[in-house]
């Protein structure tokens, strides 16, 4: 009777040891994944985006051919000047 009890306890300890080993490996995977995610957050969303456009003088001349519209200056109306 004592022998069967000890065998059951040894089997129970073995199963718990296997579960603990599996949990430790899973926790290690999770911590690695979290470290990877933290590193990705530090880099920013466009870190892996590459610009494959080709730049040449012709494209820079084209951009100068159509200059951006001038800024219009907002002038104070006579009413606004009186309120101040």
Protein Blocks (a to p, Z undefined) as FASTA:
>chain_A
ZZmmmmmmmmmmmmmmmmmmmmmmmmmmmmmmmmmmmmmmmnopklmpccfbdcdfklmm
mmmmmccdddddddddfklmmmZZ
